[in-house]
């Protein structure tokens, strides 16, 4: 019988459970699934371990074409590189197996969904806006949130990280198609460079402060007092014909002497340099839509709070279910990231009963989000254990699956606030984005309170 990809993984767990007692004392084992999805085992014993003929046949039957050809077990001593594999960020624990067994999945993209999550900063100064699908008003909501924060005298940095479908610059900066530049003259009101330029210049050691200054432009949408919105678009105003060539190189990983610097490491370094130079109070990140590795980096390693924009559809819940079930492969990552999530009901019908809509939307979201929650305590659990559980009922107001409502408003259908200033009317903004503004204010205020202590 043909063994398919997902069946091979399930069968692998059964094989490993049988191997545990056969391993020599203090032996560590790494399961590696390569880019062809074929599996082999690496152990750190000085003597060569071999499967018996019977065990070899069992492994071949269990894994089928997904059993790597040649030696199924490879011996690699710590000094020969085993520890660098076992201790790599992508090496995760497997369910119901001891800590001396790790799993490394060699994926082309998306590996950072399972990377260790750094501790949350005391002030949530990086807010990510993410959605599984485009067309739900995510970038519009981010732009209006930036405007709202500027009214509170915040210095707000907005970065367009939707590199394949850039749009924030065109929303927040002056745009005239007749002024788009194919040379170094640039575009009035636009920075010369964009976020994609940082990645290509960094590859040759030229991501310096001069470049950062060329990437930034204040938007005419400014706030009160010191409040302002500054923008780093995906693309700058100069040499537009080179954008696709730059984009094709942006996600490159670079091998180093000690470890490979993956795209996420480079993005973290870019944000650190940018924020140290510009010193914003809050950074808003427009993430790539979908289960993309730039989204993986932003949600797991960068954002202090992530707003997930969703519509109430089977597409949405199936997509979140796929993402969250993958996340659960690394329980430590799940525990670290789940408290940062906020669900947003995008384009909520303005005529709907607000609480009835919230209940129905949250109920549909619950099954997906429940994958991230702890199980309810058993009857004889002590109170401390029960209090530590991250667990919610379907209709609990403070649960991550309980949605923030952003309302559908025809005023914002074509978002061009520099041309249509009614979109910046305070009453229109409050009716449409009020709940989102309140959530952002609460999250940032909580961060400031933590900072003061």
BAPARO-165643 format. One record per residue (C-alpha): residue number from 0; residue in three letters; z, y negated, x. Coordinates in steps of 0.001 Angstrom, whole numbers. Layout:
<nodes>
+-----+-----+---------+---------+---------+
|   i |  aa |       w |       v |       u |
+-----+-----+---------+---------+---------+
| NUM | ALA |       Z |       Y |       X |
...
+-----+-----+---------+---------+---------+
</nodes>
This chain:
<nodes>
+-----+-----+---------+---------+---------+
|   i |  aa |       w |       v |       u |
+-----+-----+---------+---------+---------+
|   0 | UNK |       0 |       0 |       0 |
|   1 | UNK |    -871 |   -3479 |    1265 |
|   2 | UNK |    2158 |   -5524 |    2319 |
|   3 | UNK |    1819 |   -9208 |    1422 |
|   4 | UNK |    3392 |  -12184 |    3222 |
|   5 | UNK |    6462 |  -12577 |    1021 |
|   6 | UNK |    7032 |   -8827 |     793 |
|   7 | UNK |    7035 |   -8595 |    4588 |
|   8 | UNK |    9872 |  -11141 |    4779 |
|   9 | UNK |   11982 |   -9293 |    2212 |
|  10 | UNK |   11359 |   -5983 |    3986 |
|  11 | UNK |   12258 |   -7605 |    7305 |
|  12 | UNK |   15736 |   -8473 |    6020 |
|  13 | UNK |   16259 |   -4824 |    5148 |
|  14 | UNK |   15104 |   -3688 |    8589 |
|  15 | UNK |   17421 |   -6121 |   10348 |
|  16 | UNK |   20416 |   -4981 |    8318 |
|  17 | UNK |   19785 |   -1494 |    9687 |
|  18 | UNK |   19362 |   -2716 |   13279 |
|  19 | UNK |   22660 |   -4651 |   13434 |
|  20 | UNK |   24847 |   -1656 |   14257 |
|  21 | UNK |   22340 |    -342 |   16803 |
|  22 | UNK |   22371 |   -3485 |   18943 |
|  23 | UNK |   24458 |   -3348 |   22141 |
|  24 | UNK |   27670 |   -5403 |   22032 |
|  25 | UNK |   27174 |   -9193 |   22433 |
|  26 | UNK |   23402 |   -8887 |   22131 |
|  27 | UNK |   21576 |  -11775 |   20505 |
|  28 | UNK |   18330 |  -11298 |   18623 |
|  29 | UNK |   15628 |  -13735 |   17515 |
|  30 | UNK |   13001 |  -12837 |   14946 |
|  31 | UNK |    9799 |  -14778 |   15635 |
|  32 | UNK |    7081 |  -15120 |   13009 |
|  33 | UNK |    4025 |  -16526 |   14783 |
|  34 | UNK |    1166 |  -18706 |   13514 |
|  35 | UNK |    -628 |  -15610 |   12230 |
|  36 | UNK |    2601 |  -14774 |   10361 |
|  37 | UNK |    3076 |  -11647 |   12491 |
|  38 | UNK |    6621 |  -10680 |   13382 |
|  39 | UNK |    8278 |   -9455 |   16556 |
|  40 | UNK |   11859 |   -9303 |   17827 |
|  41 | UNK |   13227 |  -10855 |   21022 |
|  42 | UNK |   16570 |   -9700 |   22451 |
|  43 | UNK |   18588 |  -10860 |   25463 |
|  44 | UNK |   19530 |   -7495 |   26959 |
|  45 | UNK |   18777 |   -6639 |   30605 |
|  46 | UNK |   17509 |   -3176 |   29676 |
|  47 | UNK |   14398 |   -2605 |   27589 |
|  48 | UNK |   15205 |   -1724 |   23988 |
|  49 | UNK |   12804 |     623 |   22272 |
|  50 | UNK |   12495 |    1765 |   18693 |
|  51 | UNK |   12500 |    5457 |   18049 |
|  52 | UNK |    9238 |    6890 |   16771 |
|  53 | UNK |   10795 |    7166 |   13325 |
|  54 | UNK |   12024 |    3534 |   13358 |
|  55 | UNK |    8611 |    2389 |   14583 |
|  56 | UNK |    6932 |    4092 |   11640 |
|  57 | UNK |    9448 |    2558 |    9235 |
|  58 | UNK |    8760 |    -915 |   10668 |
|  59 | UNK |    5005 |    -433 |   10369 |
|  60 | UNK |    5342 |     663 |    6752 |
|  61 | UNK |    7701 |   -2221 |    5918 |
|  62 | UNK |    5721 |   -5010 |    7583 |
|  63 | UNK |    2155 |   -3708 |    7433 |
|  64 | UNK |    -312 |   -6124 |    9021 |
|  65 | UNK |    2553 |   -8571 |    9585 |
|  66 | UNK |    4065 |   -6395 |   12327 |
|  67 | UNK |    2896 |   -7931 |   15594 |
|  68 | UNK |     625 |   -5700 |   17683 |
|  69 | UNK |    1896 |   -4365 |   20984 |
|  70 | UNK |    5600 |   -4399 |   21777 |
|  71 | UNK |    7619 |   -5035 |   18617 |
|  72 | UNK |   10767 |   -5708 |   20686 |
|  73 | UNK |   10647 |   -7951 |   23755 |
|  74 | UNK |   13511 |   -8336 |   26211 |
|  75 | UNK |   14044 |  -11859 |   27516 |
|  76 | UNK |   17111 |  -12826 |   29530 |
|  77 | UNK |   18859 |  -16193 |   28937 |
|  78 | UNK |   17767 |  -17532 |   32313 |
|  79 | UNK |   14186 |  -16567 |   31485 |
|  80 | UNK |   14104 |  -18710 |   28349 |
|  81 | UNK |   15857 |  -16722 |   25622 |
|  82 | UNK |   18549 |  -19346 |   25030 |
|  83 | UNK |   15988 |  -22108 |   24507 |
|  84 | UNK |   14503 |  -20046 |   21659 |
|  85 | UNK |   17831 |  -18946 |   20161 |
|  86 | UNK |   19287 |  -22487 |   20259 |
|  87 | UNK |   16129 |  -24315 |   19124 |
|  88 | UNK |   16499 |  -26645 |   16103 |
|  89 | UNK |   14177 |  -24449 |   14052 |
|  90 | UNK |   16169 |  -21239 |   14757 |
|  91 | UNK |   18064 |  -20564 |   11528 |
|  92 | UNK |   20595 |  -18041 |   10308 |
|  93 | UNK |   19308 |  -15388 |    7950 |
|  94 | UNK |   21120 |  -14561 |    4691 |
|  95 | UNK |   23788 |  -11847 |    4884 |
|  96 | UNK |   23214 |  -11245 |    8599 |
|  97 | UNK |   25561 |  -12048 |   11509 |
|  98 | UNK |   25335 |  -15214 |   13599 |
|  99 | UNK |   23852 |  -13393 |   16601 |
| 100 | UNK |   20575 |  -13003 |   14674 |
| 101 | UNK |   18262 |  -16000 |   14223 |
| 102 | UNK |   14852 |  -16552 |   12665 |
| 103 | UNK |   12136 |  -18807 |   14127 |
| 104 | UNK |    9137 |  -19530 |   11919 |
| 105 | UNK |    6242 |  -20899 |   13982 |
| 106 | UNK |    4639 |  -23162 |   11376 |
| 107 | UNK |    1776 |  -25565 |   11990 |
| 108 | UNK |    3420 |  -28199 |    9770 |
| 109 | UNK |    6599 |  -28531 |    7736 |
| 110 | UNK |    9015 |  -26939 |   10193 |
| 111 | UNK |   11355 |  -29940 |    9934 |
| 112 | UNK |   12354 |  -29136 |    6357 |
| 113 | UNK |   14807 |  -26687 |    7952 |
| 114 | UNK |   15895 |  -28742 |   10966 |
| 115 | UNK |   19602 |  -29565 |   11344 |
| 116 | UNK |   20473 |  -32727 |    9427 |
| 117 | UNK |   22308 |  -35463 |   11361 |
| 118 | UNK |   25524 |  -36860 |    9941 |
| 119 | UNK |   25028 |  -39601 |    7368 |
| 120 | UNK |   25630 |  -43085 |    8712 |
| 121 | UNK |   28538 |  -45049 |    7292 |
| 122 | UNK |   26148 |  -47592 |    5775 |
| 123 | UNK |   23055 |  -46209 |    4018 |
| 124 | UNK |   20629 |  -48640 |    5572 |
| 125 | UNK |   17570 |  -46356 |    5349 |
| 126 | UNK |   16398 |  -45630 |    1817 |
| 127 | UNK |   13421 |  -43314 |    1281 |
| 128 | UNK |   11105 |  -43318 |   -1730 |
| 129 | UNK |    9458 |  -39914 |   -2197 |
| 130 | UNK |    7487 |  -38061 |   -4842 |
| 131 | UNK |    5774 |  -34709 |   -5089 |
| 132 | UNK |    2789 |  -36324 |   -6790 |
| 133 | UNK |    1159 |  -39721 |   -6466 |
| 134 | UNK |     576 |  -42099 |   -9347 |
| 135 | UNK |    4195 |  -42290 |  -10517 |
| 136 | UNK |    4870 |  -45868 |   -9431 |
| 137 | UNK |    6836 |  -45012 |   -6297 |
| 138 | UNK |    5384 |  -47759 |   -4074 |
| 139 | UNK |    5645 |  -50331 |   -6866 |
| 140 | UNK |    9313 |  -49451 |   -7370 |
| 141 | UNK |    9941 |  -49692 |   -3625 |
| 142 | UNK |    8299 |  -53128 |   -3495 |
| 143 | UNK |   10379 |  -54371 |   -6411 |
| 144 | UNK |   13533 |  -52953 |   -4822 |
| 145 | UNK |   12719 |  -54895 |   -1648 |
| 146 | UNK |   12308 |  -58065 |   -3739 |
| 147 | UNK |   15606 |  -57365 |   -5530 |
| 148 | UNK |   17514 |  -56902 |   -2269 |
| 149 | UNK |   16010 |  -60103 |    -880 |
| 150 | UNK |   17443 |  -61934 |   -3901 |
| 151 | UNK |   20829 |  -60672 |   -2692 |
| 152 | UNK |   20182 |  -62359 |     680 |
| 153 | UNK |   19358 |  -59109 |    2465 |
| 154 | UNK |   16871 |  -58918 |    5311 |
| 155 | UNK |   14718 |  -56006 |    4164 |
| 156 | UNK |   12277 |  -54069 |    6334 |
| 157 | UNK |    9569 |  -52170 |    4436 |
| 158 | UNK |    7579 |  -49503 |    6305 |
| 159 | UNK |    4510 |  -47745 |    4921 |
| 160 | UNK |    4737 |  -44133 |    6106 |
| 161 | UNK |    2221 |  -42866 |    3573 |
| 162 | UNK |    -271 |  -42849 |    6420 |
| 163 | UNK |   -2981 |  -40845 |    4615 |
| 164 | UNK |   -2936 |  -43157 |    1601 |
| 165 | UNK |   -1693 |  -46549 |    2790 |
| 166 | UNK |    -971 |  -49110 |     109 |
| 167 | UNK |    2192 |  -51134 |     655 |
| 168 | UNK |     458 |  -53686 |    2845 |
| 169 | UNK |   -2091 |  -54411 |     135 |
| 170 | UNK |     727 |  -54874 |   -2382 |
| 171 | UNK |    2950 |  -57162 |    -342 |
| 172 | UNK |     613 |  -59022 |    2023 |
| 173 | UNK |   -2348 |  -61312 |    1303 |
| 174 | UNK |   -5522 |  -59277 |     831 |
| 175 | UNK |   -9130 |  -60423 |     968 |
| 176 | UNK |  -11816 |  -57818 |    1539 |
| 177 | UNK |  -14127 |  -60365 |    3148 |
| 178 | UNK |  -11555 |  -60960 |    5889 |
| 179 | UNK |  -11043 |  -57332 |    6948 |
| 180 | UNK |  -11608 |  -57234 |   10671 |
| 181 | UNK |  -13428 |  -54734 |   12858 |
| 182 | UNK |  -12453 |  -56556 |   16039 |
| 183 | UNK |   -9447 |  -58323 |   17530 |
| 184 | UNK |   -9672 |  -61426 |   15331 |
| 185 | UNK |   -7400 |  -59805 |   12753 |
| 186 | UNK |   -6765 |  -60840 |    9160 |
| 187 | UNK |   -4856 |  -63993 |    8152 |
| 188 | UNK |   -1464 |  -63019 |    6751 |
| 189 | UNK |   -1587 |  -59501 |    8229 |
| 190 | UNK |     -77 |  -58132 |   11434 |
| 191 | UNK |   -2620 |  -57127 |   14066 |
| 192 | UNK |   -1270 |  -53566 |   14267 |
| 193 | UNK |     329 |  -51055 |   11921 |
| 194 | UNK |    2610 |  -48035 |   12016 |
| 195 | UNK |    -201 |  -45696 |   13035 |
| 196 | UNK |    -750 |  -47805 |   16164 |
| 197 | UNK |    2783 |  -47054 |   17336 |
| 198 | UNK |    2049 |  -43327 |   17545 |
| 199 | UNK |   -1175 |  -43633 |   19538 |
| 200 | UNK |     239 |  -46275 |   21899 |
| 201 | UNK |    3450 |  -44291 |   22383 |
| 202 | UNK |    1382 |  -41311 |   23530 |
| 203 | UNK |     312 |  -43303 |   26597 |
| 204 | UNK |    3629 |  -45071 |   27143 |
| 205 | UNK |    2686 |  -48411 |   25571 |
| 206 | UNK |    4943 |  -48575 |   22490 |
| 207 | UNK |    6641 |  -51694 |   23813 |
| 208 | UNK |    8251 |  -54742 |   22213 |
| 209 | UNK |    4967 |  -56652 |   22280 |
| 210 | UNK |    3389 |  -53928 |   20143 |
| 211 | UNK |    6327 |  -53996 |   17716 |
| 212 | UNK |    5944 |  -57743 |   17257 |
| 213 | UNK |    2238 |  -57227 |   16503 |
| 214 | UNK |    3113 |  -54696 |   13763 |
| 215 | UNK |    5335 |  -56935 |   11624 |
| 216 | UNK |    4523 |  -59553 |    8992 |
| 217 | UNK |    6880 |  -61377 |    6603 |
| 218 | UNK |    5669 |  -61170 |    3019 |
| 219 | UNK |    5374 |  -64299 |     879 |
| 220 | UNK |    7723 |  -62496 |   -1544 |
| 221 | UNK |   10939 |  -63808 |    -123 |
| 222 | UNK |   14465 |  -63977 |   -1371 |
| 223 | UNK |   17353 |  -66383 |   -1623 |
| 224 | UNK |   18973 |  -67934 |    1442 |
| 225 | UNK |   18500 |  -65653 |    4419 |
| 226 | UNK |   16957 |  -62977 |    2221 |
| 227 | UNK |   13450 |  -61923 |    3229 |
| 228 | UNK |   11068 |  -58983 |    3123 |
| 229 | UNK |    9211 |  -58030 |    6294 |
| 230 | UNK |    6458 |  -55430 |    6240 |
| 231 | UNK |    5039 |  -52892 |    8667 |
| 232 | UNK |    1861 |  -51590 |    7001 |
| 233 | UNK |     293 |  -48271 |    7916 |
| 234 | UNK |   -2805 |  -50076 |    9225 |
| 235 | UNK |   -2995 |  -53423 |   10955 |
| 236 | UNK |   -5571 |  -56108 |   10295 |
| 237 | UNK |   -7636 |  -55518 |   13430 |
| 238 | UNK |  -10067 |  -52740 |   14347 |
| 239 | UNK |  -10000 |  -51164 |   10889 |
| 240 | UNK |  -12886 |  -48841 |   11787 |
| 241 | UNK |  -10560 |  -47004 |   14214 |
| 242 | UNK |   -7906 |  -46096 |   11641 |
| 243 | UNK |   -9074 |  -42528 |   10979 |
| 244 | UNK |   -9293 |  -41804 |   14709 |
| 245 | UNK |   -5747 |  -43078 |   15182 |
| 246 | UNK |   -4449 |  -41163 |   12162 |
| 247 | UNK |   -5869 |  -37893 |   13489 |
| 248 | UNK |   -3589 |  -38263 |   16532 |
| 249 | UNK |    -467 |  -39638 |   14852 |
| 250 | UNK |    1282 |  -36322 |   14170 |
| 251 | UNK |     891 |  -34923 |   17680 |
| 252 | UNK |    3830 |  -33122 |   19316 |
| 253 | UNK |    4262 |  -33638 |   23055 |
| 254 | UNK |    5675 |  -30950 |   25377 |
| 255 | UNK |    8419 |  -32234 |   27667 |
| 256 | UNK |   10159 |  -30817 |   30708 |
| 257 | UNK |   13111 |  -29555 |   28667 |
| 258 | UNK |   11745 |  -29384 |   25115 |
| 259 | UNK |    8801 |  -30357 |   22961 |
| 260 | UNK |    9145 |  -33758 |   21323 |
| 261 | UNK |    7953 |  -33073 |   17788 |
| 262 | UNK |    6590 |  -35693 |   15423 |
| 263 | UNK |    9998 |  -36173 |   13798 |
| 264 | UNK |   11619 |  -36936 |   17158 |
| 265 | UNK |    8957 |  -39563 |   17811 |
| 266 | UNK |    9399 |  -41123 |   14369 |
| 267 | UNK |   13170 |  -41317 |   14851 |
| 268 | UNK |   12623 |  -43049 |   18177 |
| 269 | UNK |   10116 |  -45449 |   16611 |
| 270 | UNK |   12535 |  -46451 |   13844 |
| 271 | UNK |   15358 |  -46934 |   16310 |
| 272 | UNK |   13208 |  -49241 |   18457 |
| 273 | UNK |   11921 |  -51152 |   15419 |
| 274 | UNK |   15367 |  -51660 |   13886 |
| 275 | UNK |   16933 |  -52661 |   17199 |
| 276 | UNK |   14220 |  -55292 |   17598 |
| 277 | UNK |   14040 |  -56631 |   14027 |
| 278 | UNK |   17679 |  -56049 |   12971 |
| 279 | UNK |   17160 |  -55554 |    9213 |
| 280 | UNK |   20069 |  -55067 |    6833 |
| 281 | UNK |   18202 |  -52305 |    4989 |
| 282 | UNK |   15030 |  -50336 |    5735 |
| 283 | UNK |   12913 |  -49012 |    2864 |
| 284 | UNK |   10560 |  -46139 |    3735 |
| 285 | UNK |    7544 |  -45255 |    1612 |
| 286 | UNK |    7116 |  -41533 |    2222 |
| 287 | UNK |    3980 |  -39445 |    2012 |
| 288 | UNK |    3759 |  -37693 |   -1357 |
| 289 | UNK |    3973 |  -33907 |   -1505 |
| 290 | UNK |    5513 |  -31211 |     691 |
| 291 | UNK |    4266 |  -32805 |    3892 |
| 292 | UNK |    5942 |  -32755 |    7288 |
| 293 | UNK |    6321 |  -36548 |    7375 |
| 294 | UNK |    8314 |  -36179 |    4142 |
| 295 | UNK |   10339 |  -33402 |    5764 |
| 296 | UNK |   11325 |  -35690 |    8616 |
| 297 | UNK |   12183 |  -38602 |    6354 |
| 298 | UNK |   14254 |  -36682 |    3800 |
| 299 | UNK |   16161 |  -34452 |    6212 |
| 300 | UNK |   16503 |  -36426 |    9438 |
| 301 | UNK |   16057 |  -40122 |    8691 |
| 302 | UNK |   16989 |  -41290 |    5200 |
| 303 | UNK |   20565 |  -42039 |    4219 |
| 304 | UNK |   19527 |  -41911 |     563 |
| 305 | UNK |   16306 |  -40396 |    -847 |
| 306 | UNK |   14959 |  -41368 |   -4263 |
| 307 | UNK |   12749 |  -38586 |   -5649 |
| 308 | UNK |   10249 |  -40013 |   -8150 |
| 309 | UNK |    9173 |  -37473 |  -10739 |
| 310 | UNK |    7508 |  -37065 |  -14096 |
| 311 | UNK |    8769 |  -34570 |  -16661 |
| 312 | UNK |    6065 |  -31957 |  -16157 |
| 313 | UNK |    5719 |  -28326 |  -15162 |
| 314 | UNK |    3929 |  -29479 |  -12001 |
| 315 | UNK |    6991 |  -31454 |  -10961 |
| 316 | UNK |    9562 |  -28748 |  -11569 |
| 317 | UNK |    7435 |  -25998 |  -10003 |
| 318 | UNK |    6938 |  -28155 |   -6901 |
| 319 | UNK |   10630 |  -29015 |   -6574 |
| 320 | UNK |   11525 |  -25377 |   -7126 |
| 321 | UNK |    9257 |  -24336 |   -4239 |
| 322 | UNK |   10701 |  -27006 |   -1945 |
| 323 | UNK |   14343 |  -26405 |   -2805 |
| 324 | UNK |   14068 |  -22624 |   -2575 |
| 325 | UNK |   12595 |  -23048 |     926 |
| 326 | UNK |   15415 |  -25435 |    1809 |
| 327 | UNK |   17985 |  -22787 |     953 |
| 328 | UNK |   16806 |  -20721 |    3932 |
| 329 | UNK |   19038 |  -22997 |    5998 |
| 330 | UNK |   22332 |  -23419 |    4166 |
| 331 | UNK |   23602 |  -25986 |    6667 |
| 332 | UNK |   20607 |  -28251 |    5993 |
| 333 | UNK |   21093 |  -27917 |    2248 |
| 334 | UNK |   24747 |  -28929 |    2455 |
| 335 | UNK |   23908 |  -31986 |    4535 |
| 336 | UNK |   20945 |  -33296 |    2558 |
| 337 | UNK |   21809 |  -32590 |   -1089 |
| 338 | UNK |   24335 |  -35427 |   -1380 |
| 339 | UNK |   21640 |  -37901 |    -322 |
| 340 | UNK |   19279 |  -37082 |   -3197 |
| 341 | UNK |   18726 |  -39271 |   -6262 |
| 342 | UNK |   16290 |  -38206 |   -8992 |
| 343 | UNK |   14195 |  -40919 |  -10665 |
| 344 | UNK |   12429 |  -40467 |  -13988 |
| 345 | UNK |    9293 |  -42471 |  -13264 |
| 346 | UNK |    7270 |  -44258 |  -15945 |
| 347 | UNK |    9820 |  -43445 |  -18647 |
| 348 | UNK |    8389 |  -44416 |  -22077 |
| 349 | UNK |    9932 |  -47754 |  -22984 |
| 350 | UNK |   10162 |  -46746 |  -26650 |
| 351 | UNK |   12170 |  -43585 |  -25981 |
| 352 | UNK |   15835 |  -43195 |  -26797 |
| 353 | UNK |   17314 |  -43736 |  -23353 |
| 354 | UNK |   20093 |  -41142 |  -23421 |
| 355 | UNK |   18066 |  -38503 |  -25251 |
| 356 | UNK |   15338 |  -38856 |  -22616 |
| 357 | UNK |   17897 |  -38678 |  -19798 |
| 358 | UNK |   19436 |  -35518 |  -21256 |
| 359 | UNK |   16079 |  -33765 |  -21699 |
| 360 | UNK |   14774 |  -34803 |  -18279 |
| 361 | UNK |   17992 |  -33799 |  -16528 |
| 362 | UNK |   18093 |  -30472 |  -18333 |
| 363 | UNK |   14565 |  -29670 |  -17127 |
| 364 | UNK |   15484 |  -30711 |  -13586 |
| 365 | UNK |   18690 |  -28684 |  -13518 |
| 366 | UNK |   17188 |  -25272 |  -12745 |
| 367 | UNK |   15492 |  -26612 |   -9605 |
| 368 | UNK |   18468 |  -28638 |   -8380 |
| 369 | UNK |   20894 |  -25792 |   -9102 |
| 370 | UNK |   19419 |  -24012 |   -6072 |
| 371 | UNK |   21127 |  -26678 |   -3952 |
| 372 | UNK |   24498 |  -26431 |   -5691 |
| 373 | UNK |   27435 |  -24187 |   -4870 |
| 374 | UNK |   28278 |  -21403 |   -7254 |
| 375 | UNK |   31147 |  -21981 |   -9652 |
| 376 | UNK |   34516 |  -20746 |   -8310 |
| 377 | UNK |   35789 |  -17394 |   -9478 |
| 378 | UNK |   38831 |  -17337 |  -11730 |
| 379 | UNK |   41371 |  -16631 |   -8956 |
| 380 | UNK |   40041 |  -19267 |   -6499 |
| 381 | UNK |   42572 |  -21847 |   -5376 |
| 382 | UNK |   42213 |  -25483 |   -6456 |
| 383 | UNK |   41275 |  -26789 |   -2985 |
| 384 | UNK |   38304 |  -24431 |   -2819 |
| 385 | UNK |   37223 |  -25482 |   -6306 |
| 386 | UNK |   37465 |  -29183 |   -5410 |
| 387 | UNK |   35262 |  -28672 |   -2334 |
| 388 | UNK |   32421 |  -27122 |   -4310 |
| 389 | UNK |   29251 |  -29161 |   -4715 |
| 390 | UNK |   28573 |  -28068 |   -8264 |
| 391 | UNK |   27634 |  -29823 |  -11499 |
| 392 | UNK |   27110 |  -29151 |  -15155 |
| 393 | UNK |   23785 |  -29874 |  -16809 |
| 394 | UNK |   24864 |  -33194 |  -18328 |
| 395 | UNK |   27227 |  -34572 |  -15666 |
| 396 | UNK |   26398 |  -38218 |  -14996 |
| 397 | UNK |   27041 |  -38153 |  -11236 |
| 398 | UNK |   24903 |  -35060 |  -10580 |
| 399 | UNK |   21816 |  -35421 |   -8333 |
| 400 | UNK |   19614 |  -33992 |  -11097 |
| 401 | UNK |   20789 |  -36617 |  -13609 |
| 402 | UNK |   17918 |  -39113 |  -13570 |
| 403 | UNK |   17770 |  -42827 |  -12912 |
| 404 | UNK |   15309 |  -44251 |  -15439 |
| 405 | UNK |   12427 |  -46500 |  -14380 |
| 406 | UNK |   10497 |  -47621 |  -17436 |
| 407 | UNK |    6781 |  -47814 |  -18080 |
| 408 | UNK |    5823 |  -51468 |  -18436 |
| 409 | UNK |    2200 |  -52663 |  -18760 |
| 410 | UNK |    3123 |  -55746 |  -16728 |
| 411 | UNK |    3229 |  -53512 |  -13623 |
| 412 | UNK |     123 |  -51391 |  -14260 |
| 413 | UNK |   -1871 |  -53214 |  -11584 |
| 414 | UNK |     755 |  -54294 |   -9096 |
| 415 | UNK |    -310 |  -57487 |   -7331 |
| 416 | UNK |    2792 |  -59688 |   -7230 |
| 417 | UNK |    1184 |  -62290 |   -4969 |
| 418 | UNK |   -1474 |  -62922 |   -7620 |
| 419 | UNK |     458 |  -62044 |  -10780 |
| 420 | UNK |    3821 |  -63743 |  -10353 |
| 421 | UNK |    5021 |  -62629 |  -13798 |
| 422 | UNK |    5687 |  -59295 |  -12070 |
| 423 | UNK |    8487 |  -61052 |  -10173 |
| 424 | UNK |   10070 |  -62403 |  -13339 |
| 425 | UNK |   13741 |  -61439 |  -13272 |
| 426 | UNK |   13827 |  -60309 |  -16911 |
| 427 | UNK |   10737 |  -58103 |  -16545 |
| 428 | UNK |   12147 |  -56610 |  -13357 |
| 429 | UNK |   15543 |  -55883 |  -14915 |
| 430 | UNK |   14050 |  -54239 |  -18019 |
| 431 | UNK |   11835 |  -51985 |  -15912 |
| 432 | UNK |   13773 |  -51285 |  -12716 |
| 433 | UNK |   17332 |  -52257 |  -13646 |
| 434 | UNK |   18844 |  -48775 |  -13324 |
| 435 | UNK |   17188 |  -48271 |   -9943 |
| 436 | UNK |   18464 |  -51647 |   -8724 |
| 437 | UNK |   21977 |  -50726 |   -9875 |
| 438 | UNK |   21830 |  -47392 |   -8050 |
| 439 | UNK |   20608 |  -49020 |   -4836 |
| 440 | UNK |   23325 |  -51676 |   -5094 |
| 441 | UNK |   25983 |  -49007 |   -5625 |
| 442 | UNK |   24789 |  -46892 |   -2696 |
| 443 | UNK |   24597 |  -49832 |    -310 |
| 444 | UNK |   27948 |  -51235 |   -1475 |
| 445 | UNK |   29566 |  -47843 |    -897 |
| 446 | UNK |   28107 |  -47789 |    2585 |
| 447 | UNK |   29444 |  -51262 |    3327 |
| 448 | UNK |   32891 |  -50201 |    2078 |
| 449 | UNK |   32835 |  -47186 |    4390 |
| 450 | UNK |   31757 |  -49434 |    7254 |
| 451 | UNK |   34714 |  -51782 |    6702 |
| 452 | UNK |   37131 |  -48858 |    6983 |
+-----+-----+---------+---------+---------+
</nodes>
